[in-house]
């Protein structure tokens, strides 16, 4: 029966649905406990699951005196028993296949577009944090998923292009007394990143997973050619890239004071971009990159210099990189210029008239003076001895006697090889003394319980001095001091400065771009910072492919695949805890001539972070933006920093074939607007609206916590981040502000409703007042009618139901008049008479649909003797009482009518 070993960190392998046979024993006591299931045994015969699981026995203290990390006991046993992982754990092939499919489905959710899985390893341990999980190699990154949660572990996940070195080695565990010498070893894979991290993965022996991962890393980190990189496979996606030539030309137009003009591809294609002002012009002499392959297609040169002179002067500078203008002061006319070293030869006696003429043209006449020319400083970034040594190879430095009114200054900044070694020493220092390092131990548990040599003061001083021995902060300070000096000469003296080193694309780029940042507030914005990088780093040919260590156009790659740990640590000696008992199997380190990798751009961003720390109100972007910028550059996910020059990127079609990093970062910022972490909350453009000139005492750099400490000391990397705390407070304030605005809107709505209700109430009051007036008028009219009828000897009683009772009293008995309406009277009322002298007639008027609904009208119609059968009146001019707009006829005893004496006012309208 063929079996395949895998890790025992997957609990689903022994699920109840899969029968199994398990054998558990302690290797130290050799006691064996066997648990068998009959059904499991039967099914295992037909190719189901058979697993042998080893339980780690308690380990005695190592004879070497090595202290055990004070971690959870189970975790400690797991790490100490790494070398014995292959003891007894076997699983049949079908189960392994099902696990692979399960993990693949999980990790698909975290894959990027066009990211494909190459190799998967199971039961792998991230030694730095003692986490077990699944290690996956894709065509873009090394991905580590947690065993329990399936979450991506950031420390164990690194883009392939960010890997500087990786190697595999074996460490034998210390054998306990009376144990066999055949103790299995620990299979480890060390990955050293360009982003300050060193991570180690532990694999189970005899599984061949480490070999598969290692071979996949060899294949994917060293692609055959540039087009095999992930950025070309994924394509531009939604992060389309506009042509960088257009952006460069727009920046040139801004520098010349013609920012109202906008460049276009048509302008570039027909060569109509040669604009100029009074002093400077844009030249198209290098539009086909024939004069200088590492310079951009367009150059700013003095207006008095012709293209032929420019072409002739390029022959006197290394690699054809003649002096050109990279920034000009909008008021004083002072400029920053860059070039490579002059080819003066070993005797330092070679000269070029056209080169001296171009350099002299940089010293234009001072504004507001008559014939007085400005001073020129020629800043050589190298140490003086290095400049003299380059003379043996035809290079060298200028002589102030050959260049009018000039002064030569040497900054003493070391070359790319010194920077690379310094960076490696700093990385190893942080890994050694970090909270959790690549050997799986906390710095607090090393050397007898304390990282500083057990508390010994001399050991502590020696350990602290290793940070200074790395030299990284000294190099950062040198670059900062040189840039501040250049900016001060331009701002305070209105002098022009020409900067160069050997080739003019490493130290020169650092100094020029930092001086630009100090002088021009525009470059301290997000948009201006992009323009600065694209102008001074990309357009002027910083060799990113060589310095970052990626594939070039020719297909070569400068990443050493398997280097020893000692080559990374440099002069720092590893502690005994970090020395494996087994030797590394590795290749010798490559020489300086073969390895051009160097963190030059990272060092420059580090300098920017130091300025951001010193002047938190001067920059629109934050430290988090700088970290993401460096990560994007090192990951090679986008094509902006591919190749070594603008010419190579154009030849490869990088802008069209790959995504744009600037578009990606802009999309991130757009997701949260001004509250995004890339924006600096303290930015105040009015506070620093001019040049920044830091004094020398302020240029003492410190570690950049957000970048240097994020892997070795993640808690400390963010502990002192005042901006993050302020951001949280600002977000809370924004939420409260939104709630306040919502409450104000609701209050306004309630106020509007109350105003409407008040208006309705006012209308109701007016209607009620009108009704009261009408009621009072009606009451007066009713009283007038009542008095009029009573004056006729009638008593009128109105009921709420509308019935009316009229009592008629008479002083003598008179025969009743013959009614003109006998049927009406009989139908509508009843008349009662008695034999007394007073005649009392009680008439009850009932409601009748044919009669008016007004009770007064019904009374009048019943009693009025002047009413005719056809409804007319026998006395139309009687002047019956007029009540309001209605006329009510007086209904009374006709015979007694002319005996009455009443006032007409009773019947007049009120």
C-alpha positions in Angstrom: 0.0 0.0 0.0 1.5 3.3 -1.1 1.3 6.1 1.4 2.0 9.9 1.4 3.1 11.7 4.5 1.6 15.1 5.5 1.4 17.2 8.6 -0.8 16.4 11.5 -2.0 20.0 11.9 -5.2 19.3 9.9 -7.8 18.0 12.2 -10.1 17.2 9.3 -7.8 14.4 8.3 -9.2 12.2 11.1 -12.8 13.1 10.9 -15.4 10.6 12.1 -16.6 10.1 8.5 -13.2 8.6 7.6 -12.2 5.4 9.4 -8.7 5.2 10.6 -6.1 3.2 12.6 -4.2 5.3 15.1 -1.0 4.3 17.0 0.2 6.6 19.8 3.3 6.2 21.8 5.9 8.2 23.7 9.3 7.8 22.1 11.2 8.5 25.3 9.6 5.8 27.5 9.0 3.4 24.5 5.5 2.7 25.9 3.0 1.8 23.2 -0.7 2.2 23.3 -2.6 0.8 20.4 -6.2 1.7 19.6 -7.9 -0.3 16.8 -11.3 -0.2 15.3 -12.4 -3.3 13.5 -14.4 -1.4 10.9 -11.6 1.0 10.4 -9.1 -1.8 9.9 -11.4 -3.4 7.3 -12.0 -0.2 5.4 -8.3 0.6 5.5 -7.6 -2.5 3.5 -9.5 -1.0 0.6 -7.6 2.3 0.4 -9.3 4.5 3.0 -7.3 6.3 5.7 -4.6 4.9 7.9 -2.9 7.4 10.1 -0.1 6.9 12.7 0.0 9.9 15.1 2.9 10.6 17.3 2.4 12.3 20.7 5.3 14.3 21.9 6.7 13.1 25.2 7.9 15.5 27.8 11.5 16.5 26.9 14.2 16.9 29.4 16.3 20.1 29.5 18.9 20.1 26.8 22.4 19.2 27.8 23.8 22.3 26.1 22.1 24.5 28.7 19.9 26.1 26.1 16.9 27.8 27.8 13.4 26.9 26.8 11.2 29.7 25.6 8.6 30.7 28.1 5.7 30.0 25.9 2.7 27.8 26.1 3.8 24.2 27.0 2.1 22.7 24.0 3.6 25.3 21.6 7.1 24.7 23.1 6.8 21.0 22.6 5.7 21.6 19.1 8.7 23.7 18.3 11.2 21.6 20.1 9.9 18.5 18.4 10.1 19.9 15.0 12.8 17.6 14.0 10.7 14.5 14.8 7.7 15.5 12.8 8.2 12.6 10.4 8.2 9.9 13.1 4.8 8.4 12.7 2.2 10.3 10.6 1.1 8.7 7.4 -2.0 9.2 5.3 -3.2 7.5 2.2 -3.2 9.5 -1.1 -7.0 10.1 -1.4 -7.1 12.0 1.9 -4.2 14.2 0.9 -6.0 15.0 -2.4 -9.2 16.0 -0.5 -7.2 18.3 1.8 -5.5 19.9 -1.2 -8.9 20.6 -2.8 -10.2 22.0 0.5 -7.3 24.4 1.0 -7.5 25.5 -2.6 -11.1 26.5 -2.3 -10.3 28.5 0.8 -7.3 30.4 -0.5 -9.1 31.3 -3.8 -10.8 34.1 -1.9 -7.6 35.8 -1.1 -6.0 35.5 -4.5 -5.5 38.6 -6.7 -6.6 38.8 -10.3 -4.6 36.4 -12.5 -2.8 35.1 -9.5 -2.2 31.3 -9.8 -1.1 28.7 -7.3 2.1 26.9 -8.1 2.8 24.8 -5.0 1.0 24.2 -1.7 2.6 22.9 1.5 0.7 21.7 4.5 1.5 21.5 8.2 4.2 24.2 7.8 5.2 26.2 10.8 6.1 29.9 10.8 9.0 29.7 13.2 8.9 33.5 14.0 5.5 33.2 15.7 5.1 29.4 16.2 2.0 29.4 13.9 1.1 26.4 11.9 -0.7 26.7 8.6 -0.5 26.2 4.8 2.3 27.7 2.7 1.3 28.5 -0.9 3.6 29.7 -3.7 1.8 31.6 -6.4 3.1 33.4 -9.4 3.1 36.7 -7.4 3.8 35.9 -3.7 4.5 33.5 -1.0 1.2 33.1 0.9 0.8 31.7 4.4 -2.6 30.8 5.7 -3.3 30.2 9.4 -4.3 26.6 10.2 -7.2 27.5 12.4 -8.8 30.6 10.9 -7.5 30.3 7.3 -6.6 34.0 7.5 -3.7 35.4 5.7 -0.7 35.8 8.1 1.0 39.1 7.1 4.4 38.2 8.4 4.5 35.0 6.4 3.1 36.5 3.2 5.7 38.2 1.0 5.7 39.1 -2.7 8.2 37.1 -4.6 9.9 40.2 -6.0 10.4 41.4 -2.4 12.5 38.3 -1.6 16.2 39.2 -1.6 17.6 35.8 -0.6 16.2 32.3 0.4 18.0 29.1 1.4 17.1 25.8 2.9 19.1 24.2 5.7 18.8 21.4 8.3 19.2 21.8 12.0 19.7 18.7 14.2 17.9 18.6 17.5 19.9 18.1 20.6 19.6 14.4 21.7 18.4 13.8 25.2 20.4 11.5 27.5 20.0 7.7 26.7 18.2 8.5 23.5 19.2 7.2 20.1 21.5 9.4 18.0 19.1 9.0 15.1 17.0 12.0 16.2 15.3 13.5 13.2 16.4 17.0 12.1 14.5 20.2 11.5 13.9 21.1 7.8 13.9 24.9 7.6 13.5 27.4 4.8 14.8 30.9 5.4 13.4 33.8 3.4 15.1 37.2 3.6 13.1 40.1 2.4 14.0 43.5 1.0 11.4 45.0 3.4 13.4 44.4 6.6 12.0 40.9 7.5 13.6 37.6 7.9 11.2 34.7 8.2 11.8 31.0 8.6 9.4 28.1 7.8 9.7 24.7 9.3 8.7 21.6 7.2 8.2 18.0 8.2 11.0 15.6 7.1 10.6 13.2 4.3 7.6 15.0 2.8 9.5 16.7 0.0 7.3 19.8 0.6 10.3 22.0 1.3 12.0 20.9 -1.9 8.8 21.7 -3.9 8.5 25.1 -2.3 12.2 25.9 -2.8 12.0 24.9 -6.5 8.9 27.0 -7.0 10.7 30.0 -5.5 13.7 29.4 -7.8 11.4 29.4 -10.8 9.1 32.3 -9.9 11.7 34.7 -8.4 14.0 34.3 -11.3 11.7 34.5 -14.4 13.3 33.8 -17.8 12.4 37.3 -19.0 10.6 40.4 -18.0 7.3 39.4 -19.5 7.0 36.5 -17.1 6.4 38.9 -14.2 3.0 39.0 -12.6 2.4 42.6 -13.6 2.4 41.6 -17.3 0.3 38.5 -16.6 -2.4 40.5 -14.7 -2.4 43.4 -17.2 -3.5 47.0 -16.4 -6.9 45.8 -15.1 -8.7 48.9 -13.8 -5.5 50.7 -13.0 -4.8 52.1 -16.4 -1.6 54.0 -17.0 -1.5 57.3 -18.9 1.8 57.8 -20.8 4.5 59.0 -18.3 5.9 61.2 -21.1 2.8 63.4 -20.9 3.2 63.8 -17.1 6.9 64.6 -17.4 6.2 67.3 -20.0 3.4 68.8 -17.9 6.0 69.1 -15.0 8.5 70.8 -17.4 5.8 73.3 -18.4 5.1 74.0 -14.7 8.8 74.7 -14.1 9.0 77.1 -17.0 6.0 79.0 -15.7 3.6 77.7 -18.4 1.4 75.6 -16.3 -1.7 76.8 -18.2 -0.6 74.7 -21.1 -1.3 70.9 -21.1 0.8 68.4 -22.9 -0.6 65.6 -25.1 0.6 62.6 -27.0 0.0 64.5 -30.3 2.4 67.3 -29.1 5.0 64.7 -28.3 4.7 62.8 -31.5 5.0 65.8 -33.8 7.8 67.3 -31.6 5.9 70.6 -30.8 6.8 70.5 -27.1 9.9 72.7 -27.4 8.6 75.6 -25.2 10.8 78.1 -23.6 10.9 81.1 -21.3 13.5 83.9 -21.0 16.2 81.6 -19.6 15.5 78.0 -20.3 14.0 75.9 -23.1 12.8 72.3 -23.6 15.1 70.4 -26.1 14.1 67.4 -28.2 17.7 66.4 -29.0 17.2 63.1 -27.1 13.7 62.3 -28.3 15.0 59.1 -29.9 17.4 58.3 -26.9 20.4 58.4 -29.3 22.4 61.0 -27.3 21.8 59.4 -23.9 19.9 56.2 -23.3 19.4 56.8 -19.6 18.0 60.4 -20.0 14.4 61.2 -20.8 13.1 62.2 -24.2 12.9 65.9 -23.3 15.5 68.0 -21.5 15.6 71.5 -20.0 18.7 73.3 -21.1 19.9 77.0 -21.1 18.2 78.9 -23.9 21.5 80.2 -25.1 22.8 76.7 -25.8 22.0 75.1 -29.2 21.2 71.4 -29.7 24.6 70.8 -31.4 26.4 72.2 -28.4 24.3 69.9 -26.2 25.2 66.9 -28.3 28.9 67.8 -28.2 28.9 68.4 -24.5 27.4 64.9 -23.8 30.7 63.3 -25.0 32.6 64.8 -22.1 30.3 63.3 -19.4 30.1 59.6 -18.3 27.4 57.7 -20.2 26.5 60.9 -22.0 24.7 62.4 -19.0 25.5 66.0 -19.6 24.4 68.9 -17.2 20.7 69.6 -17.5 18.2 71.6 -15.4 16.0 69.6 -13.1 14.4 72.5 -11.1 14.5 76.3 -11.4 13.5 78.9 -8.9 10.4 80.8 -10.2 11.6 84.2 -8.8 15.4 84.3 -8.5 16.2 82.2 -11.6 18.6 79.8 -9.6 18.6 76.3 -10.8 19.3 72.7 -9.6 21.2 70.8 -12.3 22.4 67.2 -12.5 24.9 65.2 -14.5 27.4 62.4 -14.3 31.2 62.8 -13.6 33.3 64.6 -16.2 35.8 62.5 -18.1 38.9 64.4 -17.1 41.2 61.4 -17.1 43.9 60.2 -14.8 45.8 63.4 -15.0 42.7 65.5 -14.4 43.7 67.7 -17.3 41.0 66.9 -19.9 38.6 69.8 -20.7 35.5 70.5 -22.9 34.7 74.0 -24.0 31.0 73.2 -24.6 30.7 71.5 -21.2 32.2 74.6 -19.5 29.8 76.8 -21.6 26.7 74.9 -20.5 27.8 74.9 -16.9 28.5 78.7 -17.1 25.1 79.2 -18.6 23.6 77.7 -15.4 24.9 80.8 -13.6 22.5 83.3 -15.3 22.6 86.9 -14.3 21.1 87.7 -10.9 17.7 89.3 -11.0 17.9 93.0 -10.1 21.7 93.4 -10.6 23.8 94.8 -13.4 26.2 92.3 -14.8 26.7 90.4 -11.6 26.5 86.7 -12.1 25.3 84.2 -9.5 27.7 81.7 -7.9 27.8 78.1 -8.9 28.4 75.2 -6.6 29.4 71.8 -8.0 28.4 69.2 -5.4 30.2 65.9 -5.8 28.3 63.3 -3.8 31.3 61.0 -3.5 34.1 61.0 -1.0 37.1 62.9 -2.5 39.3 59.7 -2.5 36.6 57.9 -4.6 36.5 60.7 -7.1 40.3 60.6 -7.5 40.2 56.9 -7.8 37.7 57.2 -10.6 40.2 59.2 -12.5 42.2 56.1 -13.1 39.2 54.8 -15.2 38.8 58.0 -17.1 36.4 59.8 -14.7 37.1 62.2 -11.9 35.9 65.6 -10.8 35.9 69.2 -12.1 38.5 71.8 -11.3 37.2 75.1 -10.1 39.7 76.9 -12.2 38.1 75.6 -15.4 34.5 76.6 -14.4 33.8 80.3 -13.9 32.9 81.5 -10.4 32.4 77.9 -9.1 33.2 76.0 -5.9 33.6 72.2 -5.7 32.2 70.5 -2.6 32.5 66.8 -1.7 29.7 65.2 0.4 31.4 61.9 1.1 28.4 59.6 0.6 29.3 55.9 0.1 28.5 53.8 -2.9 25.7 51.3 -3.5 27.6 48.4 -2.1 28.2 50.1 1.3 24.5 50.9 1.4 23.5 47.3 0.7 25.8 45.9 3.4 24.6 48.5 5.9 21.0 47.6 5.2 21.7 43.9 5.8 23.3 44.6 9.1 20.4 46.8 10.2 18.0 44.0 9.2 19.8 41.4 11.2 20.1 43.7 14.2 16.3 44.2 14.2 15.7 40.5 13.8 18.1 39.6 16.6 16.8 42.1 19.1 13.1 42.1 18.0 10.1 41.0 19.9 10.0 37.7 17.9 12.8 36.8 15.6 13.4 34.2 12.9 14.8 31.7 15.4 11.4 31.6 17.1 12.5 33.2 20.3 11.6 36.5 21.8 14.4 38.9 22.6 13.4 38.9 26.2 14.2 35.2 26.4 17.6 35.2 24.8 20.9 35.1 26.7 19.6 34.0 30.1 16.4 36.0 30.1 17.4 39.3 28.6 18.4 40.4 25.1 21.2 42.7 26.5 23.5 39.9 27.6 21.7 38.9 30.8 21.6 42.4 32.1 25.4 42.8 31.9 26.2 46.5 31.3 29.1 45.9 29.0 27.1 43.4 27.0 24.3 45.9 26.8 26.6 48.6 25.5 28.0 46.2 22.9 24.6 45.2 21.7 23.4 48.8 21.4 26.5 49.7 19.5 25.6 47.1 16.8 22.9 49.5 15.7 25.5 52.2 15.1 27.8 49.7 13.6 25.3 49.0 10.9 25.9 52.5 9.6 22.4 52.9 8.2 21.5 56.0 10.2 24.8 57.6 9.4 24.2 57.1 5.7 20.7 58.6 6.1 22.1 61.6 7.9 24.7 62.1 5.2 22.1 62.3 2.5 19.9 64.6 4.6 22.8 66.9 5.4 23.9 67.1 1.7 20.3 67.9 0.5 19.8 70.5 3.2 23.1 72.2 2.2 22.0 72.3 -1.4 18.6 73.8 -0.6 20.2 76.4 1.6 22.6 77.6 -1.1 19.7 78.0 -3.5 17.3 79.6 -1.1 19.7 81.9 0.8 22.3 82.8 -1.8 20.2 82.5 -5.0 23.1 80.3 -6.2 22.9 77.5 -8.7 24.0 74.0 -7.8 25.2 71.2 -10.2 25.1 67.8 -8.5 26.7 64.6 -9.7 28.4 61.4 -8.5 29.9 58.7 -10.7 27.1 57.8 -13.0 24.6 60.4 -11.8 21.7 58.1 -11.1 22.0 57.0 -7.5 23.4 59.5 -5.0 22.8 62.3 -7.4 19.1 61.3 -7.6 18.8 61.2 -3.8 20.3 64.6 -3.3 18.5 66.4 -6.1 15.0 65.0 -5.3 15.4 65.7 -1.6 16.6 69.3 -2.3 13.5 69.7 -4.6 11.3 68.5 -1.8 12.8 71.1 0.6 12.6 74.0 -1.8 9.3 73.5 -3.5 6.0 73.1 -1.5 4.3 71.6 -4.5 6.5 68.5 -4.2 5.3 68.0 -0.6 1.7 67.3 -1.9 0.6 63.9 -3.0 0.4 65.0 -6.7 3.7 66.8 -6.6 5.4 63.9 -4.9 4.4 61.7 -7.7 5.7 64.2 -10.2 9.0 64.4 -8.3 9.5 60.7 -8.4 8.6 60.4 -12.0 10.9 63.2 -13.0 14.0 62.7 -11.0 13.9 58.9 -10.4 12.1 57.4 -13.4 12.7 59.8 -16.2 16.4 60.5 -15.4 17.2 56.8 -15.4 17.7 55.4 -11.9 18.3 51.7 -12.6 15.4 50.3 -10.7 15.8 46.8 -12.3 19.3 46.5 -11.0 18.8 48.2 -7.6 15.6 46.5 -6.7 16.8 43.2 -8.1 14.2 42.3 -10.7 14.4 40.9 -14.3 15.8 43.2 -16.9 15.0 43.4 -20.6 17.7 40.9 -21.4 16.1 38.4 -19.0 18.9 38.4 -16.5 18.1 38.6 -12.8 20.4 39.8 -10.1 18.6 38.0 -7.2 20.9 35.4 -5.6 18.7 32.4 -4.9 20.6 30.7 -2.1 23.0 32.6 0.0 24.2 31.8 3.5 22.8 33.5 6.6 26.2 34.9 7.3 26.2 37.0 4.1 23.0 38.7 5.3 24.3 39.5 8.7 27.5 41.0 7.6 29.8 41.7 10.5 27.2 41.1 13.2 27.9 37.7 14.9 24.8 35.6 15.6 24.2 34.5 19.1 24.6 30.8 20.1 20.9 30.6 20.1 20.9 31.5 16.4 23.6 29.1 15.3 22.1 25.9 13.9 23.8 22.6 14.8 23.9 21.7 11.2 25.9 23.6 8.6 24.1 25.5 5.8 24.3 24.1 2.3 24.8 27.2 0.2 26.7 28.9 -2.5 29.4 31.6 -1.9 28.2 35.2 -2.0 28.3 37.0 -5.2 30.9 39.8 -5.7 30.1 43.5 -5.9 30.6 43.5 -9.6 27.9 40.9 -10.0 25.4 42.2 -7.6 24.0 45.7 -8.2 21.1 45.3 -5.8 21.0 48.2 -3.3 18.2 49.9 -1.4 18.9 53.4 -2.8 15.3 54.3 -3.3 14.3 52.8 0.1 17.0 54.9 1.7 15.6 58.1 0.0 12.1 57.3 1.3 13.6 56.8 4.7 15.1 60.4 4.4 11.6 61.7 3.5 10.1 60.0 6.5 12.7 61.8 8.7 11.7 65.1 7.2 8.0 64.2 7.8 8.9 63.5 11.4 10.6 66.9 11.8 8.0 68.9 9.9 4.6 67.2 10.4 2.7 70.2 9.1 4.6 70.5 5.8 3.6 67.3 4.0 0.2 66.3 2.6 1.0 62.6 2.7 1.6 60.5 5.7 4.1 57.9 6.8 1.6 55.1 5.9 1.6 56.4 2.3 5.4 56.1 2.2 5.2 52.5 3.5 2.7 51.5 0.9 4.7 53.2 -1.8 7.8 51.2 -0.9 5.8 48.0 -0.7 4.4 48.6 -4.2 7.9 49.3 -5.6 9.4 46.2 -4.1 6.5 43.9 -4.9 6.7 44.6 -8.7 2.9 44.4 -8.9 2.8 47.4 -11.2 5.1 48.3 -14.1 6.0 51.9 -13.1 9.4 51.0 -11.8 10.3 48.3 -14.2 13.6 48.4 -16.3 16.5 50.7 -15.9 15.4 53.7 -18.0 12.5 55.4 -19.7 13.8 54.1 -23.0 13.6 50.4 -21.8 10.1 50.9 -20.4 8.9 52.4 -23.7 10.5 49.6 -25.7 8.8 46.9 -23.6 5.5 48.7 -23.7 5.3 48.7 -19.9 2.8 51.7 -19.7 0.3 49.9 -21.9 0.8 46.3 -20.7 1.0 46.8 -16.9 -1.1 48.5 -14.2 -0.2 51.9 -12.8 0.8 52.1 -9.2 -0.3 55.8 -9.0 -3.8 54.8 -10.2 -3.9 52.1 -7.6 -2.9 54.4 -4.7 -5.3 57.1 -5.9 -8.1 54.5 -5.9 -7.3 53.6 -2.3 -7.4 57.2 -1.3 -10.7 57.8 -3.2 -12.3 55.0 -1.1 -12.3 57.1 2.0 -11.6 60.6 0.8 -9.7 63.0 3.0 -9.9 60.6 6.0 -7.8 58.0 4.3 -4.6 56.9 6.1 -2.5 58.2 3.2 -3.3 61.8 4.1 -1.5 63.6 6.8 -4.0 65.0 9.3 -1.6 67.7 10.4 -0.9 69.1 7.0 -1.1 72.9 6.9 0.0 74.3 3.5 0.1 77.9 4.9 2.5 77.0 7.7 5.2 75.9 5.3 4.5 77.7 2.0 8.2 78.3 1.3 11.4 76.3 1.5 12.2 74.1 4.4 15.8 74.6 5.7 16.5 72.2 8.6 19.6 73.1 10.7 22.3 70.6 11.1 21.4 69.9 14.7 18.0 68.7 13.6 19.3 66.2 11.1 19.9 63.4 13.6 17.9 60.5 12.2 16.1 57.7 14.1 14.7 54.4 13.1 11.6 54.7 10.9 9.1 52.8 13.2 6.4 52.2 10.7 8.8 50.5 8.3 11.8 49.3 10.3 10.0 47.9 13.2 6.7 46.6 11.7 8.0 43.0 11.4 10.4 42.7 14.3 8.4 44.8 16.8 4.9 45.3 15.5 3.4 46.6 18.7 6.2 49.2 19.1 5.9 50.2 15.4 2.5 51.8 16.1 2.7 52.6 19.8 4.1 56.1 19.3 2.0 57.0 16.2 0.4 60.2 17.3 -1.1 60.6 13.9 -3.0 57.3 14.2 -4.4 58.4 17.6 -5.4 61.8 16.2 -7.0 60.0 13.2 -9.2 58.0 15.5 -10.2 61.1 17.4 -10.9 62.9 14.1 -13.0 60.0 12.8 -15.0 60.1 16.1 -15.3 63.8 15.8 -16.5 63.4 12.2 -19.1 60.9 13.3 -20.3 63.3 16.0 -20.4 66.1 13.5 -22.5 64.1 11.2 -24.9 63.2 14.0 -25.0 66.9 14.9 -25.8 67.9 11.3 -28.5 65.2 11.2 -30.0 66.5 14.5 -29.9 70.1 13.1 -31.7 68.9 9.9 -34.4 67.2 12.0 -34.8 70.3 14.2 -35.3 72.4 11.0 -37.9 69.9 9.8 -39.7 70.1 13.1 -39.5 73.9 13.1 -41.0 74.0 9.6 -43.8 71.6 10.7 -44.5 73.8 13.8 -44.6 76.9 11.6 -47.2 75.2 9.3 -49.2 74.1 12.4 -49.0 77.7 13.7 -50.3 79.0 10.4 -53.2 76.5 10.4 -54.0 77.4 14.0 -54.0 81.1 13.1 -56.4 80.3 10.2 -58.6 78.3 12.6 -58.6 81.2 15.0 -59.7 83.6 12.2 -62.4 81.1 11.1 -63.5 80.7 14.7 -63.6 84.5 15.2 -65.7 84.9 12.1 -68.0 82.2 13.3 -68.4 83.9 16.6 -69.2 87.2 14.9 -71.8 85.5 12.8 -73.2 83.7 15.8 -73.5 87.0 17.7 -75.2 88.6 14.7 -77.6 85.6 14.4 -78.3 85.9 18.1 -79.1 89.6 17.8 -81.4 88.9 14.8 -83.1 86.1 16.7 -83.7 88.4 19.7 -85.1 91.0 17.4 -87.5 88.6 15.8 -88.5 87.3 19.1 -89.2 90.7 20.5 -91.2 91.6 17.3 -93.3 88.5 17.7 -93.7 89.0 21.4 -94.9 92.5 20.7 -97.7 90.9 18.7 -98.7 89.0 21.8 -97.0 85.8 20.9 -94.6 83.8 22.9 -92.0 81.9 20.8 -90.1 78.9 22.1 -87.4 77.3 20.0 -86.1 73.9 20.8 -82.7 72.3 19.9 -84.5 69.9 17.6 -85.8 72.7 15.4 -89.4 72.7 16.8 -91.0 76.0 17.4 -93.9 76.6 19.8 -95.9 79.9 19.5 -98.4 80.9 22.2 -100.8 83.6 21.1 -102.7 85.5 23.8 -105.7 87.8 23.3 -107.6 90.1 25.7 -111.0 89.4 24.3 -112.6 86.5 22.5 -112.9 87.0 18.9 -114.2 84.6 16.4 -111.4 83.1 14.5 -110.8 84.2 11.1 -111.5 81.9 8.4 -108.2 80.6 7.4 -107.2 80.8 3.8 -105.3 77.5 4.4 -107.6 75.2 6.2 -105.8 72.1 5.1 -102.4 73.5 6.0 -103.4 74.5 9.5 -105.1 71.2 10.1 -102.1 69.4 8.9 -99.4 71.5 10.6 -100.8 72.5 13.9 -103.6 72.2 16.5 -105.4 75.3 18.0 -106.8 75.2 21.4 -109.5 77.6 22.7 -111.3 78.1 26.0 -114.1 80.2 27.2 -112.0 82.6 29.0 -111.6 86.2 28.0 -108.0 85.7 27.0 -107.5 83.6 23.9 -104.5 81.4 24.1 -103.5 79.6 20.9 -100.7 77.1 20.9 -99.3 76.3 17.6 -96.7 73.6 17.2 -94.8 73.9 13.9 -93.5 70.5 12.7 -90.8 69.9 10.2 -92.1 69.7 6.7 -89.9 69.0 3.6 -92.1 71.4 1.6 -91.6 74.2 4.1 -88.4 76.1 4.7 -86.1 74.6 7.2 -85.7 77.8 9.1 -88.0 77.8 12.2 -88.7 81.5 11.9 -89.8 81.1 8.3 -92.1 78.3 9.2 -93.7 80.4 11.9 -94.1 83.4 9.6 -95.6 81.4 6.8 -98.1 79.8 9.2 -99.3 82.9 10.9 -99.0 85.5 8.1 -102.5 86.5 7.0 -101.1 88.2 3.9 -99.9 85.0 2.4 -101.7 83.9 -0.8 -102.3 80.4 -2.1 -99.7 80.7 -4.8 -97.1 81.7 -2.2 -97.2 85.4 -3.0 -97.7 88.2 -0.6 -100.8 90.5 -0.5 -98.7 93.3 1.0 -95.4 93.3 -0.9 -94.6 96.7 0.3 -95.2 96.0 4.0 -91.5 96.2 4.7 -91.2 92.9 6.5 -88.2 92.5 8.7 -85.0 92.0 6.7 -82.6 89.8 8.5 -79.1 89.7 6.8 -79.6 88.7 3.2 -83.0 87.1 3.8 -86.4 88.7 4.0 -88.7 87.3 6.6 -92.4 88.3 6.3 -94.1 89.3 9.5 -96.6 86.6 10.3 -99.2 88.0 12.8 -102.8 88.7 13.4 -103.9 90.9 10.6 -106.6 92.7 12.6 -104.2 93.5 15.4 -101.4 94.5 13.1 -102.5 98.2 12.7 -102.8 98.4 16.4 -99.2 97.7 16.9 -96.7 100.4 17.5 -93.2 99.1 16.8 -90.0 100.5 15.5 -88.8 99.7 12.0 -85.4 99.2 13.4 -86.5 95.9 14.7 -86.7 94.7 11.2 -83.7 96.5 9.7 -80.5 94.6 9.1 -77.9 94.9 11.8 
